[in-house]
Amino acid sequence: MIFNTSYTNKDYTKESTHLVGKSFTFFEKIKMGTIGSSRFMIEELSAKLQPKNMHSAAINYANIELRPKGIIIHFTNRLDRYSWIIPFYRLVIYSTQTFSIHSNGNCIQFKKNKNYQDNKKFIHKMTDFKNNYLKLGYYDS
């Protein structure tokens, strides 16, 4: 589910809390280290994720926020900020020539450049959170 979060959005707050849980507390953030990624450079968005006023010439960036039951991908288009809520049970990650995240038939592809290399540790943390939440012990690394 995608929301315009440029301004306070009560629907987004309610839906994000329902689907992926409340944001981690200050002490949990300190204990866990990082709960947010550095920025990723977006290569492509699926049609349903593209805002109506999408400006294709601009370089768009995104970052990922961990929540107890999922992730939220925040990305920008011009001056607007959008947030895509993905529960862990719908999260699928592929790493081929591009790094992509899929959910409900939608996907976002990121370029594998220096930004991706800087975020590898966060990506491993995100997959560990997913495996622990879904109790998928057969994916032990």
N, C-alpha and C positions, 0 to 999 in steps of 0.2 A: 504494500500500500504506500503510495507516494503523497506527500503533503508539501504545500508551500509553507515554509517556516521562516520567511523573511520577517514576519511580525509574529507576535504571540498568537498561537493557534490552539484553542481549547480542545478541538477535535483531535489534533495531533497528540497533545499531552495525554488525553484519555486513552486513545488507541495504542500509543506506544507503551504506556504503563500496563495495559491489558495484554498486549501481545508479547513484549520482551522484558517486562518488569521495570521497576523504578531504577533510576540511575544509581550507581554505587555511591555510598557515603564517602565523605572525605577520608576517613580512616581506612576504609576498604581500598580506596584509590592509592593511598600511600603504601599499604601492605602489598598490593598487587603490582605496583609499579605503574606501567602505562595501561590505560584502558582505551586509548585513542591512538589511531595511526597518524603518521605524518601524511602529507598529501600525496595522492596518486594522480597521475595525469590520465584523464579519460580519453580513450581512443574511440569508443562507440557506445551509444545507448540504444537499447531496443526501442521500437516505435512507441510502445505504451508508456515508457519512462520519459520520453522527450517532452519538455514543456511546449506549449503552443507557440511561444515566442522564442523558440530555440535559435540562438545565433551560432551558426555552424562555423564561421570563420574564427571565432574566439577559441583560445585554449581553455578548456574547462578542467577544473581540479575537483577531487573528492577526498573525503577522509572517512574512516570507519570508526564507529564508537561501539565498544562492547557493552552489553547489558547482561543481566543474569540469565535471561532466557532467549537471547538472540543478539542481533546487531542492528545498527542503524547506519546507513550510508548517507552522508550529507554531501551534496554537490551544489555548485553554483552555476548560474547562467546570467550573465551580465550582473545586475544588482540583486537578483532574486536568489534565495537559498531554498533548496528542496531537500527533503528527507525521505528516504525509502526504508521502511521498517521490514525486517526479515527475521522471523523466529527461526531458531536453530533447526527445527524439524523440517523446514522448507529450504534451508540453505544448502546450495551445491557450489563447490569451488572447482574450477579447472585452471590448470597452469600449462599452457601450450606456448605458442608464439606470443600470445597475450595472456595476461592474468584476468580471469573473468569470474564473476559471481552471478549465479542464476537463482531465481525463485519464481514460482508460479508462471512459468513461460516467459518471464522477462529476464534480461541480463544487462550487465554493464561490463565493458571490457576496458582494462587498463593497460597502458604501455609498459613494457618491461624495460625500464630505463633506470637511471640512478635512484629515482624515487622508489621504485619497486625494490631495488637492492637494499635500500635503507629500511624498508618495512618488512623484510623477511622474518625477523624475530617476532614482530607483531602478528604476522600471518600464522606462524606456528602456534602462538598463544591463542589465537582465535580458533584454530582447528582443535586444539587441546580442550578449550572451553566447550566446544560443540560436542566432542567425544565424551567428555565428563558429564555434560548435561543429559545427553541421550544414552549414556551408559554403553558406549560402543567400545568395549575393551579390545576387540579384535583389530583395532587400528593403532595399537601401541607402536610408538616409534622408537 
